[in-house]
């Protein structure tokens, strides 16, 4: 069984699309969205204390539709509107703790590496390991994990730090299980939040307590 090392100074928590529209109050929202915010905040606090970089991604489409591409043919306009720049629903959820040193990364596709500077941001900081959290497990989190693995990052994919919703008649719990099963074969080490926190604390000896600020360094 894979057991990747976790060196805090070489690790990033990539927190995928914890935007209002995916957390609650929209057709895209996970039923577990609000509870997931709390779990991610707990993990992020421990990560910050240990020196792990936090990246918050946002699905961020241009208001003029210029970066939609084929996505515009697949996704109904009223759905795209929810994560289009300028929409209140596209902003990170108010309950998500974002510190001044965190990176906020806008992305035009499901994966966080496509069409962004994420790989450069991580490698310029000596990062070779990514922890993946966020919504939706089987779409943006899955795609980001695969992209990271193909770029030779070691990937921890959080089984209880990601969430999804029912899609095409398939229940959320089945999508969650199947995504973790596929990723765990060849792309990532599947882990729980508690397992990651234990790894961090074993290395750093820290308590994991922090006070986040409400500002971010936008990219």
Buried (B, 14 or more C-beta within 10 A) or exposed (E): EEEBEBBBEBBBBBBBBBBBBBBBEBEBBBEBBBEBBEBBBBBBBBBBBBBBBBBBBBBBBEEEEEBBEEBEEEEEEEBBBBBBBEBEBBBBBEBBBBBEEBBBBBBBBBBBBEEBEBBEBBEEEEBBBBBBBBBBBBBBBBBBBBBBBEBEBBBBBBBBBBBBBEEEEEEBEEBBEBBBEBBBEEBBBBBBBEBBBBBBBEEBEBEBEBEBEEEBEEB
